[in-house]
Amino acid sequence: MSLLSLKFWTLVAFLSISSITLASQPYGENIEPLNERPWLADVEQEVGHLAHKKFLSTLYERFSDQPLWSNPMARDELETQINVISLSGISKEFEWRATVLQDARLASDWKIYDVFATDSLLALMSYNSLIAENGKRWLFGRGVDIEMPLPGFQQISQLVNDIDRKNLYPFIDALRPEPEQYWAMVKAIIGFQELEPLHWPLFNQKGLIKPGVRLKQPEALITSLMRHGVLDIPVARSLIINGDEKYGPELRAAVELFQSRHGLKADGVIGDQTRKWLNKTVNERIKILALNMERMRLWPSDRDRVIYVNIPGYEMNLWIDKKVALSSKVVVGRPSRKTPLFNAHMDSVVFNPHWNVPVKIMRKDILPKARKDLEYLKKNRYRILDGWYKSKEIPIDQIDWATYKPHTFPYRLQQAPGKKNALGLVKFNIPNNNAIYLHDTPSKSLFNEGMRAFSSGCIRVEQSNELAELVLNHSGLDSASYQRYQKSFTTKFISLKRKFDVHAIYQTAWVNAAGNVEFRDDVYKYDVAPAFEHHQLDWPPALLTQNKL
């Protein structure tokens, strides 16, 4: 048994008996009045550092040096949020804080716990307030690169008022993102923690493994599928006892379910991607879940007139009146031309749009094709224009392609509306600094792929017609007018009276409506950024309790 596993089971054993012991020894009963000795200096010496010692002195004086953390729900809420941050691997400070809090709790050293919990709450408050501005840096590459400062005056005032009113737990609870999803993911982490000590055999049979073939490692595959909850335990045991080496229908159904929960093509064929996810360790999955829980702090909780595009999920959801009105597959930017994370407003819809080709795409993609095939621009209905304002069209036949290289081409390209137009038949304007928008596409076959990172950054929507009809109807356009615009061959620009918020997010793990954990491939490698690589757990997995579940 590994040291990590040994520590974990020691912790579990302690928790199973300590609940009885602590029930008879109320929190704070063994704490002397804090003003009877230089307690802050003593606590700092024990824990190594208090970030806000001067403020702590003032705060405890304000409350007559009495313990502040007598409410067990407040303690659990604080530890849960700090432990999730620590498990995400983004912050050495919060890893340290999680360890000290855990050690103090297990040692029933409530004097140290009380002071350090207050210091850690101040750090959590600052982290939560700063993440809106710094989150894309912290959670997508660099990690948390500052020590948390003292929170602002307004936050401090609210904290003091809530302590005064015995409302510390609701105060901490309000710091969490989306309560329902957050606690579903906490429960998922607890489930994985319970599985961590078990032996997880690696499934290493190479090649494409199709249903009906002989399995070289049947027990490894069966065990993994059972542990992931996609193969019933009685069925798994029966297959192992019978020693059947054939990749039969029971295993195929389990593999297809496993694939669907990982965003893979659910065809039952075990290839490199399915094999990678089968062999993903428990601690890797815990880290992915925790990291995505922290990313939830960046995403708004609004569920009315809002569109969410989850980039690694290749999915768009339109929410109206707190219900999903439309779900659609999408194609997003390839890794070399990433779709950025952004927030914007959809302000208009364009039927039969022109495509003003971005310079980068023109130089890298289109002009090389035009130089090889002199009819390429004509066949695909491109025009060459000499500028933007009162621009003149340059006849394609007058271009001496031997003279111009892609990076020296002095003109711009515009593609005419129609079925060959790269934007398809409808475009959704969402003004933003990245020139990204949602649109239709003539390349419908790409939506059949499991991994759909093919675009140059913009977001192609499979159900673009349905999206257009819904947002226009919600903005007051009648269905007859919509049908007329859709059938027309002329370009039609329609402003939305009621704008929709659009959020491009990056979520590689969540819990679905059925309570099952979903994972997605980290297409842009944000989950394994170099700043996160230091994170190697040498202490037990975070103490996440089920008191609230």
C-alpha positions in Angstrom: 0.0 0.0 0.0 1.3 3.4 -0.9 2.1 6.1 1.7 -0.7 8.2 0.3 -3.2 5.3 0.6 -2.0 4.6 4.1 -2.5 8.2 5.2 -5.9 8.3 3.5 -7.2 5.2 5.4 -5.7 6.5 8.6 -7.7 9.7 8.1 -10.9 7.7 7.3 -10.5 5.6 10.4 -10.0 8.8 12.5 -13.1 10.5 11.1 -15.2 7.4 11.8 -14.5 7.6 15.5 -13.8 11.3 16.0 -17.4 12.3 15.3 -18.4 10.6 18.5 -15.5 12.0 20.5 -16.0 15.6 19.3 -19.7 15.5 19.9 -18.9 15.1 23.6 -16.2 17.8 23.4 -17.8 20.9 21.9 -15.7 23.2 19.8 -13.9 25.8 21.9 -14.4 24.0 25.2 -10.6 23.4 25.6 -9.7 27.0 24.5 -8.5 29.3 27.2 -9.7 33.0 26.8 -7.5 34.2 24.0 -6.4 37.3 25.8 -4.7 35.5 28.7 -1.4 35.0 26.7 0.3 36.3 23.5 -1.8 33.9 21.5 -1.3 35.3 18.1 2.4 35.0 18.3 2.1 31.4 19.6 -0.3 30.5 16.8 2.0 32.1 14.2 4.9 30.1 15.5 2.9 26.9 15.3 1.6 27.4 11.8 4.6 29.3 10.4 2.8 32.4 9.1 -0.3 34.5 9.6 -0.9 36.8 6.7 -3.1 39.3 8.5 -1.9 39.2 12.1 -2.7 42.9 12.8 -6.2 42.6 11.5 -6.7 39.4 13.4 -5.7 41.1 16.6 -8.3 43.8 16.0 -11.0 41.4 15.0 -10.6 39.1 18.1 -10.5 42.2 20.3 -13.8 43.3 18.7 -15.4 39.9 19.8 -13.8 39.8 23.3 -11.3 37.2 22.3 -13.9 34.5 21.9 -13.7 31.7 19.4 -15.4 32.5 16.1 -15.7 29.0 14.6 -18.1 27.1 16.9 -20.5 26.4 14.0 -19.4 23.0 12.4 -21.2 23.9 9.2 -19.0 27.0 8.9 -15.9 25.0 9.5 -16.9 22.4 6.9 -17.8 25.0 4.3 -14.5 26.8 4.8 -12.4 23.7 4.6 -14.3 22.4 1.6 -13.7 25.5 -0.5 -10.1 25.7 0.5 -9.5 22.0 -0.1 -11.0 22.2 -3.6 -8.7 25.1 -4.4 -5.7 23.1 -3.1 -6.7 20.0 -5.1 -6.9 22.0 -8.3 -3.2 22.5 -8.1 -3.3 26.2 -8.8 -2.0 27.5 -5.5 0.7 26.5 -3.1 -0.7 28.9 -0.5 -4.0 27.1 -0.4 -2.4 23.7 -0.4 -0.5 24.8 2.8 -3.7 26.3 4.3 -5.6 23.1 3.6 -2.9 21.0 5.3 -2.7 23.2 8.4 -6.5 23.4 8.9 -6.7 19.6 8.5 -3.9 19.0 11.0 -5.4 21.3 13.5 -8.8 19.8 13.2 -7.5 16.2 13.5 -5.4 17.3 16.6 -8.5 19.0 18.1 -6.2 22.0 18.6 -9.1 24.5 18.4 -7.1 27.5 19.4 -4.8 27.2 16.4 -7.7 26.1 14.2 -9.8 29.2 15.2 -7.1 31.7 14.4 -5.8 30.1 11.3 -9.4 29.5 10.0 -10.0 33.2 10.3 -6.8 34.0 8.5 -7.7 31.5 5.8 -11.2 32.9 5.4 -9.6 36.3 4.7 -7.5 34.7 2.0 -10.5 33.0 0.5 -12.4 36.2 0.5 -9.6 38.0 -1.4 -9.2 35.1 -3.8 -12.9 35.1 -4.6 -13.0 38.9 -5.2 -9.8 38.9 -7.3 -10.6 35.9 -9.5 -12.9 37.9 -11.9 -9.9 40.0 -13.0 -7.2 37.4 -12.6 -9.0 34.1 -13.1 -8.1 33.6 -16.8 -4.4 33.9 -15.8 -4.6 31.8 -12.6 -6.8 29.0 -14.0 -5.5 28.7 -17.5 -1.7 28.7 -17.2 0.1 30.6 -14.5 -1.6 29.5 -11.3 -2.1 31.9 -8.4 1.1 33.9 -8.3 0.4 36.3 -5.4 -0.2 36.0 -1.7 -3.7 36.9 -0.9 -4.0 40.5 0.4 -6.4 41.7 3.1 -10.0 42.0 1.6 -11.5 45.4 0.9 -13.4 47.5 3.5 -16.9 46.5 2.3 -16.1 42.8 2.5 -14.6 43.2 6.0 -17.6 45.2 7.2 -20.0 42.5 5.9 -17.8 39.8 7.6 -17.9 41.6 11.0 -21.6 42.1 10.8 -22.3 38.5 9.9 -20.1 37.2 12.7 -22.0 39.5 15.0 -25.3 38.0 13.9 -24.0 34.4 14.1 -24.2 34.2 10.3 -20.7 33.1 9.5 -21.8 29.9 7.7 -24.1 31.8 5.3 -21.3 34.3 4.7 -18.9 31.6 3.6 -21.6 29.6 1.7 -22.2 32.7 -0.5 -18.6 32.6 -1.7 -19.2 29.4 -3.6 -20.1 29.4 -7.3 -23.3 27.6 -8.6 -24.3 25.7 -5.4 -26.1 22.7 -7.0 -23.3 21.9 -9.5 -20.5 22.7 -7.0 -21.9 20.2 -4.4 -22.5 17.6 -7.1 -18.8 17.8 -8.0 -17.8 17.7 -4.3 -19.8 14.5 -4.0 -18.0 13.2 -7.1 -14.6 14.0 -5.6 -15.6 12.1 -2.4 -16.6 9.1 -4.5 -13.2 9.1 -6.3 -11.4 9.5 -2.9 -13.1 6.4 -1.7 -11.9 4.5 -4.8 -8.3 5.8 -4.6 -6.9 3.1 -2.4 -8.2 0.3 -4.7 -6.1 -1.3 -7.3 -6.7 0.1 -10.8 -5.2 -2.2 -13.4 -4.0 -0.5 -16.6 -5.6 -1.6 -19.9 -2.7 -1.7 -22.3 -4.0 -3.8 -25.2 -2.8 -1.9 -28.3 -4.5 -1.2 -31.6 -8.2 -0.7 -32.4 -10.1 -3.2 -30.4 -13.5 -3.9 -31.9 -16.4 -5.8 -30.5 -16.1 -9.5 -31.0 -12.3 -9.8 -30.8 -10.4 -11.6 -28.1 -9.2 -9.5 -25.2 -5.7 -9.9 -23.9 -6.6 -8.2 -20.6 -10.3 -8.9 -20.0 -10.1 -8.5 -16.2 -8.3 -5.1 -16.5 -11.0 -3.8 -18.8 -13.9 -5.2 -16.8 -12.5 -3.8 -13.5 -12.0 -0.4 -14.9 -15.5 -0.2 -16.4 -17.0 -1.4 -13.1 -15.1 1.2 -11.1 -16.2 3.9 -13.4 -19.9 2.9 -12.8 -20.7 1.9 -16.4 -20.7 -1.8 -15.8 -22.9 -3.3 -13.1 -21.0 -5.1 -10.4 -22.9 -8.5 -10.7 -22.3 -8.5 -14.5 -18.6 -7.6 -13.9 -18.1 -10.4 -11.4 -19.9 -12.9 -13.6 -17.7 -12.0 -16.6 -14.5 -12.4 -14.4 -15.6 -15.7 -12.9 -16.5 -17.2 -16.3 -13.2 -16.1 -17.7 -14.7 -15.0 -20.9 -12.0 -13.3 -23.1 -14.3 -12.2 -25.8 -15.2 -8.6 -26.2 -19.0 -9.3 -26.0 -22.2 -7.2 -26.0 -22.2 -6.5 -22.2 -18.7 -4.9 -22.4 -19.5 -3.1 -25.6 -22.6 -1.4 -24.0 -20.4 -0.4 -21.0 -17.6 0.9 -23.3 -20.1 2.9 -25.3 -21.6 4.5 -22.1 -18.0 5.2 -20.9 -17.2 6.9 -24.3 -20.3 9.0 -24.2 -19.4 10.3 -20.7 -16.0 11.3 -22.0 -17.2 13.1 -25.2 -15.9 10.3 -27.5 -17.7 8.7 -30.4 -19.8 6.0 -28.8 -19.0 3.2 -31.2 -17.6 0.6 -28.8 -14.2 0.6 -30.6 -11.4 1.0 -28.0 -8.7 3.2 -29.5 -6.1 5.6 -28.1 -8.5 8.1 -26.7 -10.7 5.6 -25.0 -7.6 3.8 -23.7 -6.2 7.1 -22.3 -9.4 7.8 -20.3 -9.6 4.2 -19.0 -6.1 4.6 -17.6 -6.6 8.1 -16.2 -5.7 7.9 -12.5 -8.1 8.7 -9.7 -6.0 11.6 -8.5 -5.8 13.0 -12.0 -9.6 13.0 -12.2 -9.9 14.6 -8.8 -7.5 17.4 -9.9 -9.5 17.9 -13.1 -12.8 18.1 -11.2 -11.3 20.6 -8.6 -9.8 22.8 -11.4 -13.1 23.0 -13.2 -14.9 23.8 -9.9 -12.7 26.8 -9.5 -13.3 27.8 -13.1 -17.0 27.9 -12.3 -16.2 31.1 -10.3 -15.5 32.8 -13.6 -18.8 31.8 -15.3 -22.0 33.8 -14.6 -24.9 32.0 -13.0 -27.5 33.7 -15.2 -29.9 31.4 -16.9 -32.2 33.7 -18.9 -31.5 34.9 -22.4 -28.0 33.6 -22.3 -25.9 31.3 -24.6 -23.1 29.2 -23.2 -20.6 27.6 -25.5 -18.4 25.1 -23.8 -15.3 24.9 -26.0 -13.9 21.5 -25.0 -17.5 20.1 -24.8 -18.1 21.2 -28.4 -21.6 22.2 -27.3 -23.8 25.3 -27.2 -26.8 25.7 -24.8 -29.4 28.5 -25.2 -31.1 29.3 -21.9 -34.5 31.1 -21.8 -36.4 31.5 -18.5 -34.0 29.3 -16.7 -34.5 26.4 -19.0 -32.4 25.0 -21.9 -34.4 26.0 -25.0 -31.8 24.6 -27.4 -28.7 22.4 -27.3 -26.5 22.2 -30.4 -23.2 20.7 -31.4 -20.6 23.3 -32.3 -17.2 23.4 -34.1 -14.6 25.5 -32.3 -11.1 26.7 -33.1 -8.3 24.3 -33.7 -5.4 24.3 -31.1 -3.3 26.5 -33.3 -6.2 29.0 -33.7 -8.0 28.8 -30.3 -11.4 30.1 -29.7 -10.9 32.6 -26.9 -12.8 32.7 -23.7 -15.0 35.8 -23.9 -18.3 37.4 -22.8 -20.3 39.4 -25.3 -23.8 40.4 -26.4 -25.6 39.0 -29.4 -27.1 42.1 -31.0 -28.1 41.0 -34.5 -28.7 38.2 -36.9 -27.6 38.3 -40.6 -29.2 36.1 -43.2 -27.2 35.3 -46.3 -24.1 37.1 -45.0 -21.0 38.2 -46.9 -17.8 37.0 -45.5 -15.0 39.6 -45.1 -12.1 37.3 -44.9 -9.7 38.0 -42.0 -6.2 38.8 -43.0 -4.6 35.9 -41.2 -7.0 33.4 -42.9 -6.6 35.0 -46.3 -2.8 34.8 -46.1 -2.5 31.3 -44.6 -5.4 29.5 -46.1 -7.0 31.0 -49.1 -4.2 32.7 -51.1 -1.9 29.6 -51.2 -4.9 27.8 -52.8 -5.6 30.6 -55.2 -2.0 30.6 -56.4 -2.1 26.9 -57.1 -5.6 26.9 -58.7 -6.3 30.1 -60.7 -10.0 29.3 -60.7 -10.3 28.8 -56.9 -11.5 32.3 -56.1 -14.1 32.3 -58.9 -15.4 28.8 -58.0 -15.9 29.8 -54.4 -17.3 33.3 -55.3 -14.6 35.5 -53.8 -14.2 39.1 -54.7 -10.9 41.1 -54.5 -11.4 44.6 -53.1 -8.9 47.4 -52.7 -10.1 48.6 -49.3 -13.1 49.0 -47.0 -14.7 52.4 -47.7 -16.0 52.9 -51.2 -13.8 50.1 -52.2 -13.3 49.0 -55.8 -13.4 45.5 -57.1 -10.2 44.2 -58.7 -10.9 41.7 -61.5 -9.4 38.3 -60.5 -7.9 37.9 -64.0 -5.8 41.0 -63.6 -3.9 39.6 -60.6 -0.4 38.5 -61.4 0.0 35.7 -58.8 3.7 35.4 -59.6 4.2 39.0 -58.4 2.4 38.6 -55.0 3.1 36.3 -52.2 0.5 35.8 -49.5 2.2 38.1 -47.0 2.6 40.9 -49.6 -0.9 40.7 -51.1 -2.2 44.4 -50.9 -6.0 43.7 -51.2 -8.7 42.1 -49.2 -11.1 39.2 -50.0 -14.9 39.1 -49.6 -16.9 35.9 -50.3 -20.4 36.4 -51.7 -23.5 35.0 -49.9 -24.6 31.5 -50.8 -24.3 27.8 -50.0 -20.5 27.9 -50.5 -20.1 30.9 -48.1 -17.9 29.9 -45.2 -20.4 31.5 -42.8 -23.3 29.4 -44.2 -26.7 31.0 -44.5 -26.9 32.8 -41.1 -24.5 34.7 -38.9 -24.9 35.9 -35.3 -23.1 39.2 -34.5 -21.6 39.3 -31.1 -19.3 42.4 -31.1 -16.1 41.6 -29.2 -12.4 42.4 -29.2 -11.5 39.0 -30.8 -13.7 39.3 -33.9 -15.4 36.0 -33.0 -19.0 35.2 -33.9 -21.4 32.3 -34.2 -22.4 31.2 -37.6 -23.8 28.4 -39.9 -21.4 26.4 -42.1 -21.6 24.5 -45.4 -19.3 21.8 -43.8 -22.0 19.9 -42.1 -20.1 16.6 -41.9 -17.8 17.9 -39.3 -20.6 17.8 -36.7 -20.4 14.0 -37.0 -16.9 14.0 -35.5 -16.4 13.5 -31.7 -13.5 16.0 -31.5 -14.7 19.2 -33.3 -11.8 21.7 -33.1 -11.5 22.6 -36.8 -12.3 26.3 -37.2 -10.0 29.3 -37.3 -11.6 30.6 -34.0 -15.2 31.3 -34.8 -18.0 29.0 -33.6 -19.9 27.0 -36.1 -23.4 26.0 -34.9 -25.0 22.9 -36.2 -28.6 24.0 -35.4 -28.0 27.6 -36.6 -31.5 27.9 -38.1 -33.2 26.8 -34.9 -31.0 29.2 -32.9 -31.9 32.1 -35.3 -35.6 31.4 -35.0 -35.6 31.2 -31.2 -33.6 34.4 -30.7 -35.6 36.3 -33.3 -38.9 35.1 -32.0 -37.9 36.1 -28.5 -37.0 39.5 -29.9 -40.5 39.9 -31.4 -40.1 38.7 -34.9 -43.0 36.5 -36.1 -42.5 33.1 -37.6 -43.8 34.1 -41.0 -41.1 36.9 -41.3 -38.4 34.4 -40.2 -39.4 31.9 -42.9 -39.4 34.7 -45.5 -35.9 35.8 -44.6 -34.6 32.2 -44.4 -35.8 31.5 -48.0 -34.6 34.8 -49.4 -31.3 35.0 -51.4 -30.6 38.6 -50.4 -28.6 39.7 -47.4 -30.8 40.7 -44.5 -29.6 42.3 -41.3 -31.9 42.1 -38.3 -31.2 43.9 -35.0 -32.4 42.1 -31.8 -34.7 44.2 -29.6 -33.7 41.8 -26.7 -30.0 41.0 -26.7 -28.6 37.7 -25.6 -25.5 37.3 -23.5 -22.9 34.9 -25.0 -20.3 33.2 -22.9 -17.5 31.1 -24.4 -16.3 28.9 -21.4 -13.8 26.1 -20.9 -15.2 23.3 -18.8 -13.6 19.8 -19.0 -15.5 18.2 -16.2 -19.0 18.5 -14.7 -21.8 16.4 -13.3 -24.8 15.9 -15.6 -28.5 16.1 -14.8 -28.5 12.3 -14.1 -25.7 12.7 -11.5 -23.0 11.2 -13.6 -19.6 12.8 -14.0 -18.7 13.9 -17.5 -15.1 14.5 -18.7 -13.9 16.1 -21.9 -10.5 16.1 -23.6 -8.4 19.1 -22.7 -8.2 20.2 -26.4 -6.1 23.4 -25.6 -4.0 21.8 -22.9 -5.2 24.3 -20.3 -5.5 21.6 -17.6 -1.9 20.7 -17.8 -0.3 24.1 -18.0 3.3 24.2 -16.7 2.4 26.2 -13.6 0.2 23.3 -12.4 2.8 20.6 -12.8 4.3 21.2 -9.3 1.2 19.8 -7.8 2.0 16.4 -6.4 0.0 15.4 -3.4 2.2 14.3 -0.5 -0.6 14.6 2.0 -4.0 12.8 2.1 -6.7 13.8 -0.4 -8.6 16.9 0.9 -11.0 16.3 3.7 -14.4 16.8 1.9 -17.2 15.8 4.3 -20.7 14.6 3.3 -22.4 16.6 6.1 -24.3 18.6 3.6 -24.9 16.0 0.9 
